[in-house]
Amino acid sequence: GWPDTPGVDMLSIVHKHGLRTEFPDAVLKEAKAFGDRVTEQDLKDRDDWRDITVITIDPHDAKDFDDAISVQKMDNGDWQLGVHIADVSHYVKPGTALDKEAVARGNSTYMADRVLPMIPRELSNHLCSLMPDVERLTQCCLMRVTSAGKVKSAKFTRAVIHSARRFTYEEAQEILMTPEDELAEKFPDEKAGITSMLHESWALASLLRKRRFENGALDLDMPEVSVVLDDKGIPTGIERSEYNESHQLIEEFMLVANENAAKLLKNKNQPTVYRIHEDPDPDRLNDYAELAKLHGYSPGNLTNKKHIQALLDKAKGTIEEPAIKIGLLKSLKRAAYFQDPLGHYGLSKENYCHFTSPIRRYADLIVHRALQKHLGNPPAKADRTPGGGEMAQIAQHISETERTSAEAENESRRLKMMQYLHMCSLDENPPTFNVVVTEVRHFGLFVEAVDIQTKGLIKPEDFPPLKGGQEWQFEANLMRFTGPYEQMYTVGQQHLCHVAQVDMEQQRVDFKFAED
């Protein structure tokens, strides 16, 4: 298509990365054959949890709901936490056309303007999706958690649920921020017990979160910035999603379910795919320490995780926090899938796997199949799971598809951000962006626009002119530009800027100062 035809920019990224946009007829035929509702035969030998209050919390634009939760405070002070995950393994069987397509894709890909699902929408958005007010099949992790936040038992089972409510993160956050004695008055239309269950959920999740960081996990959560698009894919604005309590609640419950699935499979010597994150290279950490020093921090010994977390804590809430967190992520190794439980450095867990998103990740589907023999109510015939050598090949393949998808997703979002910033550069009343100087070179200031998480350059010719025809002086040894009267540009400074120009070909942004 022509470069300016709507959607062609995204299709070029899809084709560049070899992603699949259409499902073969045999795959669609299998997906449609299941119909659009759960049958009586599907319910055979499943736990009936349709009367338990179960809810989902997802982004406002989500269509595939993998996970739901239920929380109950017990008389002895313990919590009973249920993490209910779509039972994709009930429908997608090894060796079928559906399964072959799913493993080839490896995962769903979430582009800026579209989703390329791992399994057809008849399943991903409907029959497997845990929508409210309909029966759905699940694999569940049912945990007893003490008042100190320690999991004292975990069992897995097949069940049927009937989700009572679908919350967006924003809706859940509003309830969590409302005092308990005001819930009934402020949310009179909510079903009985749901708002108080959300508060109870956060009481448990915050405890799990506290314990996780005490055990050495790194806090790398950041707000997400996305470009809002119209129905033709044209940018209309920026949307920033804060990583707040509603996100953290779901994250903690998913993490603890994933960990307990990995523990069970490891203890049973059951072949599966684990999620691993190896220890970082000390040389990379030393390079990162130099970056932290440039921003004015004393990082200490970063081969000690406590020093890393101390650095993250110091940067929290500052304008350079994104640069400090992204710098750390770049110095760490990439998480991947592996056939052995090598542990997870970032989460500080010995055993970890992916169990909670089988609609969009093939790794989770393998874990669900591996768990079938070890459920409280196993199916009459458990699905075949690959042996060691085949499992290793699958783990390597889905690690590669994950990387490919991540590259395509990031490229699509960056392209839409470039398009938005190009529109800003042409605006008569352009928006201003808060930037922080991250590096100083002879050809200008490297800056990061914090609110939109975008890097750019301010060239010396766009510096404010000096009186008397004087010129800005670059001092390489001090990493700064200086002028008369102690005027100076150096690392760590904050400025308000406009977009000067955007090179769409090179995907580079030039900023200029908005102030004198």
VEXDREN-2710 file (C-alpha; in Angstrom, 1 decimal):
% VEXDREN-2710
k/r/px/py/pz
1/GLY/0.0/0.0/0.0
2/TRP/0.9/3.7/-0.2
3/PRO/2.9/4.9/2.9
4/ASP/0.1/7.3/4.0
5/THR/-2.7/4.8/3.6
6/PRO/-4.3/4.1/7.1
7/GLY/-2.9/1.0/8.6
8/VAL/0.0/0.4/6.1
9/ASP/2.6/1.7/8.7
10/MET/1.5/-1.1/11.1
11/LEU/1.3/-3.7/8.4
12/SER/4.9/-3.0/7.4
13/ILE/6.0/-3.7/11.0
14/VAL/4.0/-6.9/11.0
15/HIS/5.6/-8.1/7.8
16/LYS/9.1/-7.0/8.8
17/HIS/8.9/-9.2/11.9
18/GLY/7.2/-12.1/10.1
19/LEU/4.1/-12.1/12.3
20/ARG/1.0/-13.9/11.4
21/THR/-2.2/-11.8/10.8
22/GLU/-4.6/-14.5/9.5
23/PHE/-5.5/-18.0/10.9
24/PRO/-5.6/-20.9/8.5
25/ASP/-9.1/-22.3/7.7
26/ALA/-8.5/-25.5/9.6
27/VAL/-7.7/-23.5/12.8
28/LEU/-10.8/-21.3/12.5
29/LYS/-12.9/-24.4/11.9
30/GLU/-11.7/-26.1/15.1
31/ALA/-12.3/-22.9/17.1
32/LYS/-15.8/-22.4/15.8
33/ALA/-16.7/-26.1/16.4
34/PHE/-16.8/-25.5/20.2
35/GLY/-19.8/-23.2/19.9
36/ASP/-20.3/-20.1/22.0
37/ARG/-21.1/-21.5/25.5
38/VAL/-20.0/-24.0/28.1
39/THR/-21.9/-27.3/27.8
40/GLU/-23.0/-29.8/30.5
41/GLN/-20.4/-32.3/29.2
42/ASP/-17.7/-29.6/29.8
43/LEU/-18.7/-29.4/33.5
44/LYS/-18.1/-33.1/34.2
45/ASP/-15.9/-33.7/37.3
46/ARG/-15.3/-30.0/37.8
47/ASP/-15.6/-28.1/41.1
48/ASP/-18.7/-25.8/40.9
49/TRP/-17.7/-22.4/42.1
50/ARG/-20.4/-20.5/40.3
51/ASP/-21.8/-19.2/43.7
52/ILE/-18.4/-17.8/44.8
53/THR/-17.9/-14.1/44.3
54/VAL/-15.2/-13.9/41.5
55/ILE/-14.1/-10.7/39.7
56/THR/-11.7/-9.6/37.0
57/ILE/-9.6/-6.4/36.9
58/ASP/-8.1/-5.5/33.5
59/PRO/-7.2/-2.5/31.3
60/HIS/-10.2/-0.6/30.0
61/ASP/-9.6/-1.7/26.4
62/ALA/-8.9/-5.4/27.2
63/LYS/-10.9/-8.1/25.3
64/ASP/-9.3/-11.3/26.5
65/PHE/-9.7/-11.9/30.3
66/ASP/-7.3/-14.6/31.4
67/ASP/-7.5/-14.3/35.1
68/ALA/-10.0/-13.7/37.9
69/ILE/-9.7/-13.5/41.7
70/SER/-11.6/-14.3/44.8
71/VAL/-10.6/-13.5/48.4
72/GLN/-12.2/-14.5/51.6
73/LYS/-11.1/-13.8/55.2
74/MET/-11.3/-16.9/57.4
75/ASP/-12.3/-17.0/61.1
76/ASN/-8.8/-17.9/62.2
77/GLY/-7.4/-14.7/60.5
78/ASP/-6.1/-16.5/57.4
79/TRP/-7.1/-15.6/53.9
80/GLN/-8.3/-17.9/51.2
81/LEU/-7.1/-16.6/47.9
82/GLY/-8.4/-18.1/44.6
83/VAL/-6.6/-17.3/41.4
84/HIS/-8.9/-18.5/38.6
85/ILE/-7.3/-18.9/35.1
86/ALA/-9.0/-19.6/31.8
87/ASP/-8.8/-23.3/31.1
88/VAL/-7.5/-23.0/27.5
89/SER/-6.1/-26.6/27.7
90/HIS/-9.7/-27.9/27.8
91/TYR/-10.2/-26.7/24.2
92/VAL/-6.7/-26.5/22.7
93/LYS/-5.4/-30.1/22.6
94/PRO/-1.8/-31.2/21.6
95/GLY/-1.4/-32.0/17.9
96/THR/-4.5/-30.2/16.7
97/ALA/-4.4/-27.4/14.1
98/LEU/-5.2/-25.0/16.9
99/ASP/-2.2/-26.2/18.9
100/LYS/0.2/-26.1/16.0
101/GLU/-0.8/-22.6/15.2
102/ALA/-0.5/-21.5/18.8
103/VAL/3.0/-22.9/19.3
104/ALA/4.1/-21.3/16.0
105/ARG/2.9/-17.9/17.2
106/GLY/4.2/-18.5/20.7
107/ASN/2.2/-15.6/22.1
108/SER/-0.2/-12.9/21.3
109/THR/1.3/-9.6/19.9
110/TYR/-0.2/-6.3/21.1
111/MET/0.6/-3.6/18.5
112/ALA/-0.3/0.0/19.0
113/ASP/-3.5/-0.3/17.0
114/ARG/-4.4/-4.0/16.9
115/VAL/-3.9/-7.4/18.6
116/LEU/-2.5/-10.4/16.8
117/PRO/-3.9/-13.2/19.0
118/MET/-2.3/-16.5/19.7
119/ILE/-5.6/-18.3/19.3
120/PRO/-8.7/-17.3/17.3
121/ARG/-11.0/-14.7/18.8
122/GLU/-13.8/-17.2/19.1
123/LEU/-11.8/-18.6/22.0
124/SER/-9.5/-15.7/23.1
125/ASN/-12.3/-13.0/23.3
126/HIS/-15.3/-15.3/23.9
127/LEU/-15.4/-18.9/25.1
128/CYS/-12.1/-18.8/27.1
129/SER/-12.4/-15.2/28.2
130/LEU/-13.6/-14.8/31.8
131/MET/-16.4/-12.4/31.0
132/PRO/-18.9/-11.5/33.6
133/ASP/-22.3/-13.2/34.0
134/VAL/-21.4/-16.3/32.0
135/GLU/-20.1/-19.7/32.9
136/ARG/-16.4/-20.2/32.1
137/LEU/-14.1/-23.2/32.6
138/THR/-11.0/-22.5/34.7
139/GLN/-7.9/-24.0/36.3
140/CYS/-7.6/-22.6/39.7
141/CYS/-4.9/-22.1/42.3
142/LEU/-6.5/-22.1/45.7
143/MET/-4.2/-20.8/48.5
144/ARG/-4.4/-20.4/52.2
145/VAL/-2.3/-17.4/53.3
146/THR/-1.5/-16.6/56.9
147/SER/-2.1/-13.2/58.5
148/ALA/1.7/-12.7/58.1
149/GLY/1.4/-13.1/54.4
150/LYS/2.9/-16.6/54.1
151/VAL/1.3/-19.2/51.8
152/LYS/0.8/-22.3/54.0
153/SER/-1.0/-24.4/51.4
154/ALA/-1.8/-24.3/47.7
155/LYS/-3.9/-26.7/45.6
156/PHE/-4.8/-26.7/42.0
157/THR/-8.2/-27.8/40.6
158/ARG/-10.5/-27.7/37.5
159/ALA/-13.6/-25.6/38.1
160/VAL/-16.4/-23.6/36.6
161/ILE/-16.9/-20.0/37.6
162/HIS/-19.4/-17.2/37.0
163/SER/-17.6/-13.9/37.2
164/ALA/-19.7/-11.4/39.1
165/ARG/-18.1/-8.2/37.8
166/ARG/-15.6/-7.0/35.3
167/PHE/-13.6/-4.0/36.7
168/THR/-11.2/-1.7/34.8
169/TYR/-8.1/-0.8/36.7
170/GLU/-9.5/2.8/37.1
171/GLU/-12.8/1.5/38.6
172/ALA/-11.0/-0.8/41.0
173/GLN/-8.6/2.0/42.0
174/GLU/-11.5/4.3/42.8
175/ILE/-13.0/1.7/45.2
176/LEU/-9.6/1.0/46.8
177/MET/-9.1/4.7/47.5
178/THR/-12.6/5.1/49.1
179/PRO/-12.7/4.5/52.9
180/GLU/-14.6/1.4/53.9
181/ASP/-17.3/3.3/55.8
182/GLU/-18.1/5.3/52.6
183/LEU/-18.3/2.3/50.2
184/ALA/-22.1/1.6/50.5
185/GLU/-23.0/5.3/50.0
186/LYS/-20.6/5.9/47.1
187/PHE/-21.1/2.7/45.2
188/PRO/-24.8/1.7/45.9
189/ASP/-25.2/-0.2/42.6
190/GLU/-22.3/-2.6/43.2
191/LYS/-23.3/-6.2/44.1
192/ALA/-23.2/-7.1/47.8
193/GLY/-19.8/-7.8/49.2
194/ILE/-17.8/-6.9/46.1
195/THR/-16.4/-3.5/47.2
196/SER/-15.4/-4.9/50.6
197/MET/-13.8/-8.0/48.9
198/LEU/-11.7/-5.5/46.9
199/HIS/-10.5/-3.9/50.1
200/GLU/-9.7/-7.3/51.7
201/SER/-7.8/-8.2/48.5
202/TRP/-5.6/-5.1/48.8
203/ALA/-5.0/-5.9/52.5
204/LEU/-3.6/-9.3/51.4
205/ALA/-1.8/-8.1/48.2
206/SER/0.0/-5.3/50.1
207/LEU/1.3/-7.8/52.6
208/LEU/2.5/-10.2/49.8
209/ARG/4.1/-7.2/48.1
210/LYS/5.9/-6.1/51.3
211/ARG/7.2/-9.6/51.9
212/ARG/8.4/-9.9/48.3
213/PHE/10.6/-6.8/48.5
214/GLU/11.9/-7.9/51.9
215/ASN/13.0/-11.1/50.2
216/GLY/15.1/-9.2/47.6
217/ALA/12.7/-8.6/44.7
218/LEU/13.4/-5.4/42.7
219/ASP/10.7/-2.7/42.3
220/LEU/10.9/-2.0/38.5
221/ASP/7.3/-1.0/38.0
222/MET/6.7/2.1/35.9
223/PRO/3.7/4.0/34.5
224/GLU/2.8/3.1/30.9
225/VAL/2.4/5.8/28.2
226/SER/0.4/5.1/25.1
227/VAL/-0.7/7.1/22.1
228/VAL/-4.4/7.4/21.7
229/LEU/-5.5/6.6/18.2
230/ASP/-8.7/7.4/16.2
231/ASP/-10.4/4.7/14.2
232/LYS/-8.0/5.4/11.3
233/GLY/-5.0/4.9/13.5
234/ILE/-4.1/8.6/13.6
235/PRO/-2.8/9.9/16.9
236/THR/-5.1/12.2/18.9
237/GLY/-3.3/12.4/22.2
238/ILE/-1.3/10.8/25.0
239/GLU/-2.7/8.5/27.7
240/ARG/-0.6/7.8/30.9
241/SER/-1.5/4.8/33.1
242/GLU/-0.1/5.0/36.6
243/TYR/1.1/1.7/38.1
244/ASN/-1.1/2.0/41.3
245/GLU/-2.7/-0.3/43.9
246/SER/-5.2/-1.9/41.5
247/HIS/-2.4/-3.0/39.2
248/GLN/-0.2/-4.1/42.1
249/LEU/-3.1/-6.2/43.6
250/ILE/-3.4/-8.3/40.4
251/GLU/0.3/-8.5/40.0
252/GLU/0.9/-9.9/43.5
253/PHE/-1.9/-12.5/43.1
254/MET/-0.6/-13.7/39.7
255/LEU/3.0/-13.9/41.0
256/VAL/2.1/-16.0/44.0
257/ALA/0.0/-18.4/41.8
258/ASN/2.9/-18.7/39.3
259/GLU/5.4/-19.4/42.0
260/ASN/3.2/-22.2/43.5
261/ALA/2.6/-23.8/40.2
262/ALA/6.3/-23.9/39.6
263/LYS/6.9/-25.4/43.1
264/LEU/4.4/-28.1/42.5
265/LEU/5.7/-29.1/39.1
266/LYS/9.3/-29.1/40.3
267/ASN/8.4/-31.3/43.4
268/LYS/6.6/-33.7/41.1
269/ASN/9.5/-33.9/38.7
270/GLN/7.0/-33.0/35.9
271/PRO/8.6/-31.7/32.7
272/THR/7.4/-28.1/32.0
273/VAL/8.6/-24.7/30.9
274/TYR/9.9/-22.4/33.6
275/ARG/10.4/-18.6/33.5
276/ILE/14.0/-17.8/34.3
277/HIS/16.0/-14.6/34.9
278/GLU/19.7/-15.2/35.3
279/ASP/22.0/-13.1/37.5
280/PRO/23.4/-10.0/35.8
281/ASP/26.9/-9.6/34.5
282/PRO/29.0/-7.5/37.1
283/ASP/30.6/-5.5/34.3
284/ARG/27.2/-4.4/33.0
285/LEU/26.3/-3.4/36.6
286/ASN/29.5/-1.3/36.9
287/ASP/28.6/0.6/33.7
288/TYR/25.1/1.2/35.2
289/ALA/26.7/2.5/38.4
290/GLU/28.5/5.2/36.2
291/LEU/25.1/6.2/34.8
292/ALA/23.7/6.6/38.3
293/LYS/26.7/8.7/39.3
294/LEU/26.0/11.0/36.3
295/HIS/22.5/11.6/37.8
296/GLY/24.1/12.5/41.1
297/TYR/23.6/9.2/43.0
298/SER/26.1/7.2/45.1
299/PRO/25.1/3.7/43.9
300/GLY/27.3/1.6/46.2
301/ASN/28.1/-2.0/45.3
302/LEU/25.5/-3.0/42.7
303/THR/26.4/-6.6/42.8
304/ASN/24.6/-6.5/46.1
305/LYS/20.8/-6.4/45.4
306/LYS/20.1/-4.4/48.5
307/HIS/22.2/-1.6/47.1
308/ILE/20.3/-1.8/43.8
309/GLN/17.0/-1.5/45.6
310/ALA/18.4/1.4/47.8
311/LEU/19.2/3.2/44.6
312/LEU/15.7/2.6/43.2
313/ASP/14.2/3.9/46.4
314/LYS/16.3/7.0/46.3
315/ALA/15.2/7.7/42.7
316/LYS/11.5/7.1/43.5
317/GLY/9.3/10.1/42.7
318/THR/12.2/12.1/41.1
319/ILE/12.3/13.2/37.5
320/GLU/15.2/10.9/36.8
321/GLU/13.4/7.8/38.1
322/PRO/12.5/6.5/34.6
323/ALA/16.1/6.9/33.5
324/ILE/17.4/5.0/36.6
325/LYS/14.9/2.2/36.1
326/ILE/15.4/1.8/32.4
327/GLY/19.2/2.0/32.8
328/LEU/18.9/-0.9/35.3
329/LEU/16.7/-3.0/33.0
330/LYS/19.2/-2.6/30.2
331/SER/22.0/-3.8/32.4
332/LEU/20.1/-6.9/33.5
333/LYS/19.8/-10.1/31.4
334/ARG/16.6/-10.8/29.6
335/ALA/14.0/-13.1/31.2
336/ALA/13.4/-16.2/29.1
337/TYR/11.8/-19.6/29.1
338/PHE/13.8/-22.7/30.0
339/GLN/13.2/-26.4/30.8
340/ASP/14.9/-26.2/34.2
341/PRO/14.0/-24.0/37.2
342/LEU/17.1/-21.8/37.3
343/GLY/15.3/-19.1/39.4
344/HIS/14.3/-15.5/38.8
345/TYR/16.8/-12.7/39.7
346/GLY/14.4/-9.8/39.4
347/LEU/11.6/-11.4/41.4
348/SER/14.0/-13.1/43.8
349/LYS/12.3/-16.5/43.4
350/GLU/13.9/-19.9/43.3
351/ASN/10.9/-21.4/41.4
352/TYR/8.9/-19.5/38.9
353/CYS/6.8/-20.3/35.8
354/HIS/4.0/-18.7/33.8
355/PHE/0.6/-20.1/34.7
356/THR/-1.8/-17.1/34.6
357/SER/-2.1/-16.1/30.9
358/PRO/-2.8/-19.2/28.7
359/ILE/-5.0/-17.2/26.3
360/ARG/-1.9/-15.1/25.2
361/ARG/1.2/-17.2/26.1
362/TYR/2.0/-20.8/24.9
363/ALA/4.2/-21.2/28.0
364/ASP/1.2/-21.0/30.3
365/LEU/-0.7/-23.5/28.1
366/ILE/2.2/-26.0/28.6
367/VAL/2.1/-25.4/32.4
368/HIS/-1.7/-26.0/32.5
369/ARG/-1.2/-29.3/30.6
370/ALA/1.7/-30.3/32.9
371/LEU/-0.5/-29.6/36.0
372/GLN/-3.4/-31.8/34.8
373/LYS/-2.1/-35.0/36.4
374/HIS/-1.6/-33.2/39.7
375/LEU/-5.0/-31.5/40.0
376/GLY/-7.4/-32.3/42.8
377/ASN/-9.8/-33.5/40.1
378/PRO/-7.6/-34.5/37.1
379/PRO/-9.3/-35.2/33.8
380/ALA/-9.9/-38.8/32.8
381/LYS/-7.1/-38.5/30.3
382/ALA/-4.3/-36.0/30.9
383/ASP/-2.8/-34.2/27.8
384/ARG/0.6/-35.3/26.6
385/THR/3.4/-33.0/27.6
386/PRO/6.8/-32.9/25.7
387/GLY/9.8/-34.7/27.2
388/GLY/13.1/-33.0/28.1
389/GLY/14.7/-32.5/24.6
390/GLU/11.4/-31.4/23.0
391/MET/10.6/-29.1/25.9
392/ALA/14.0/-27.4/25.6
393/GLN/13.3/-26.7/21.9
394/ILE/9.8/-25.3/22.7
395/ALA/11.3/-23.1/25.5
396/GLN/13.9/-21.7/23.1
397/HIS/11.3/-21.1/20.3
398/ILE/8.8/-19.3/22.6
399/SER/11.6/-17.2/24.0
400/GLU/12.4/-16.1/20.4
401/THR/8.7/-15.4/19.5
402/GLU/8.4/-13.3/22.7
403/ARG/11.4/-11.2/21.7
404/THR/10.1/-10.8/18.2
405/SER/6.7/-9.7/19.5
406/ALA/8.3/-7.3/22.0
407/GLU/10.3/-5.7/19.2
408/ALA/7.3/-5.3/16.9
409/GLU/5.2/-3.9/19.8
410/ASN/7.8/-1.4/20.8
411/GLU/8.4/-0.4/17.2
412/SER/4.7/0.2/16.6
413/ARG/4.3/2.3/19.7
414/ARG/7.4/4.3/18.9
415/LEU/6.1/4.9/15.3
416/LYS/2.8/6.3/16.7
417/MET/4.7/8.4/19.2
418/MET/6.8/9.9/16.3
419/GLN/3.6/10.6/14.4
420/TYR/2.1/12.3/17.4
421/LEU/5.2/14.4/18.0
422/HIS/5.4/15.4/14.4
423/MET/1.9/16.7/14.7
424/CYS/3.0/18.6/17.8
425/SER/5.9/20.2/15.8
426/LEU/3.4/21.6/13.3
427/ASP/0.9/22.9/16.0
428/GLU/0.5/26.7/16.3
429/ASN/0.1/26.2/20.1
430/PRO/2.5/23.3/20.6
431/PRO/2.4/21.4/23.9
432/THR/5.3/21.6/26.3
433/PHE/7.2/18.6/27.6
434/ASN/9.2/18.3/30.8
435/VAL/12.6/17.0/29.9
436/VAL/15.7/16.0/31.9
437/VAL/19.2/16.2/30.4
438/THR/20.7/12.7/30.4
439/GLU/24.0/13.2/28.5
440/VAL/26.0/16.1/27.0
441/ARG/28.0/15.8/23.8
442/HIS/29.6/18.3/21.5
443/PHE/26.6/18.2/19.1
444/GLY/24.0/18.9/21.8
445/LEU/22.1/17.8/24.8
446/PHE/20.5/14.3/25.0
447/VAL/17.2/14.7/26.9
448/GLU/14.3/12.5/27.9
449/ALA/10.8/13.8/27.9
450/VAL/9.7/12.2/31.1
451/ASP/5.9/12.3/30.7
452/ILE/6.0/10.5/27.3
453/GLN/9.2/8.4/28.0
454/THR/10.8/9.6/24.7
455/LYS/14.4/10.5/24.1
456/GLY/15.5/13.3/21.9
457/LEU/18.3/15.9/21.2
458/ILE/18.6/19.7/21.7
459/LYS/21.1/21.0/19.2
460/PRO/23.4/23.9/20.1
461/GLU/21.8/26.0/17.3
462/ASP/18.5/25.7/19.2
463/PHE/20.1/27.0/22.4
464/PRO/19.0/30.6/23.4
465/PRO/21.2/33.2/21.7
466/LEU/23.8/34.9/23.9
467/LYS/24.2/38.7/24.1
468/GLY/27.0/40.3/22.2
469/GLY/27.3/37.5/19.7
470/GLN/29.0/35.2/22.2
471/GLU/28.8/31.4/21.7
472/TRP/28.1/28.5/24.0
473/GLN/31.3/26.7/25.0
474/PHE/31.4/22.9/25.2
475/GLU/33.5/21.6/28.1
476/ALA/34.0/17.9/27.4
477/ASN/35.8/17.0/30.7
478/LEU/32.9/18.5/32.7
479/MET/30.1/17.3/30.4
480/ARG/28.5/20.7/30.0
481/PHE/27.9/23.7/27.8
482/THR/28.6/27.1/29.4
483/GLY/27.9/30.7/28.7
484/PRO/28.6/34.1/30.5
485/TYR/27.0/34.9/33.8
486/GLU/27.3/31.3/35.0
487/GLN/24.8/30.1/32.4
488/MET/25.2/26.3/32.0
489/TYR/23.6/23.2/30.5
490/THR/24.6/19.9/32.2
491/VAL/23.3/16.4/33.1
492/GLY/20.3/16.3/35.5
493/GLN/18.8/19.7/34.6
494/GLN/15.1/19.9/33.9
495/HIS/13.7/22.1/31.2
496/LEU/10.4/22.8/29.5
497/CYS/10.6/22.1/25.7
498/HIS/8.6/22.0/22.5
499/VAL/9.2/19.6/19.6
500/ALA/11.4/21.3/17.0
501/GLN/11.3/18.6/14.4
502/VAL/10.8/14.9/13.8
503/ASP/12.8/12.8/11.4
504/MET/10.3/10.1/10.6
505/GLU/12.8/8.1/8.5
506/GLN/15.4/7.9/11.3
507/GLN/12.7/8.1/14.0
508/ARG/14.6/10.9/15.8
509/VAL/13.2/13.8/17.7
510/ASP/14.8/17.3/18.1
511/PHE/13.5/19.4/21.0
512/LYS/13.9/23.2/21.6
513/PHE/13.6/25.1/24.8
514/ALA/10.2/26.6/25.5
515/GLU/11.7/29.1/28.0
516/ASP/14.2/31.8/27.3
END
